[in-house]
Amino acid sequence: MLKLGDESPDFTVKLTNLKPFNLYSTLMKSSVLINFIRGTWCEECTDHLKRIESWSNKLNNHDKKVTTIIITVEKENKVKAWLNDNPTSYLMSADEEGLVAKLFGLMVPEDAYSKPGLLLIDSQKIIRLISPDLIDSERKVEDALKS
């Protein structure tokens, strides 16, 4: 199980815009905030997505740039349908097989979805925040960016 201060494993996922997202390549330009959500059907998760939209720009006002990505194991067509009704500025991936959630120990196999959670990974590939929930996420991320 990964813990705070560990080096993050690398991964590549296909974004909903069909472009690839590679963690280590992105870390060469900015820190990365990974948000795992159950799916766009989850009210707690969509509330979180709306909050991210309102404060993701604020994150980049720190002296550190942050790239935000949302990862869900939901079917890509459902995620794209949600995005059509809810345009966003952040990146989103429908990792239907849950490979990234498994990599970070967030997959719930018996339910075939990932647990909600946050990870902040700095440009040195070090995990600076692990949150097993989406509660008070803005404060958690801001505190981790200050350290």
N, C-alpha and C positions, 0 to 999 in steps of 0.2 A: 504494500500500500504506500502510495506517495505521501510525503509530508512536507510541511513548510521547510524551505531551505534546500530541498532536493532539486536536482536538475530535472527539468521537464523532458519527457520523451517527445520526439518529433512526430508529426503526423501531417498528412495531406488529406483534405476533404474537398468535395465538389460543392461549390456555393450554389445557391438557387439561381444565380445569374449564369450558371454553367462554367464559371471560371474556377480554376483550382486555387485552394488556399493552403499554403505550406507554412507551418508554424515557424520553423527556424528561419526561413527566408523573410518572413514578416518581422521577426525579432531583430533582424539587421537594421530595421528602420524605426521600430517602436516596441514598447511593451505590448502585451496582448492580454485582454480581458476576455476570458472564455466564460460564457453563460450557458449552462446546460438547462434545458427546460423539458418538461414531459411532452408538451405539444401545444399547438395553438388552440386546442380544445380545453385546455386547463386554464380556468379563470385566474388563478394565482399567477400563472406564467404569463398570460397576456397582460395582466396588470403590471407585471415586472417589465415586460417589453415596452410598454408605454412610458414607464418611468425612465428606462434607459434612454429612450428617444429624447426625453426632456433634459437629461443630465450628461449624456455622452459628450456633447460639445464642451461642457464645463470641465470634464476630465482632461481635455487637451489644453486647458489653460494653465495646467501645472507646467513645470519646466520639462516634464517628460511627456512625450507623445504616447497615446494609447489607442490601439486598434481594438475595436469591440467586435466579437463574433458570437452569434447565437448558434448553438448546436442542439438539434432535436433528433429523435429517432422516428419521428412522424414521417409519413409518406410525403414525398416531394410535392405531389400534386396538391395535397391539402395545405402544405406550407405556402406554396405559390398562390393558391386561392386566398389565403389569409393576407398575404403580402399585397395582393391586388386591392384589397379593401383597406389595408393599413400600411401604406408606403413607409419605408424606414431609411435611415441614413447608415445603419450598421449592416454588417455582413451576416448572412444567415445560411446555414447548411442543414439539409435533411439527410442525416447520416443514418439511413434506414436500417442498416445492419448493426448499428450501435458500436462500431469499432472504436471510436474515440471515447465514448462513455466507458467502454470496457477497459480501455487503456488507462483511464484515470480512476477506475474502480467505482463508477457511478451507475453501472447498468443493473437493473433489477430483472434478472432473467425470467423469473416466473411470471412477471407482468409485461415483459417485452417493451419496457420503456426505461428511460434514464431518470435518476433522481435529479431534482433541481439542485443547482449549485453554481458556485463562482470560483474561478481560478484566475489569479493575476500572475503573469509570468514576465519577468523583466528581460531586458535586452541581453543579459548574461545567461539566459535560459533557466534562471532560478525561480522556483515557485515562491512568490511573496505573499500570496493570500490563497487560502482554501476555506471556502465557506460551504457547509453542507445544506444551506438553505438560501433563499433569496431575500430574507428579512433584513431590513436596514442595509441593503447592499451598497447604496451610495456612500454612506459613512465608512463602511468597511474598506471599500476601494480607496477612498480618499486617504484614510489612515495608512493603508499599505503603500500608497504612492509617496507619502511623506517620509517613510522609514528607509 
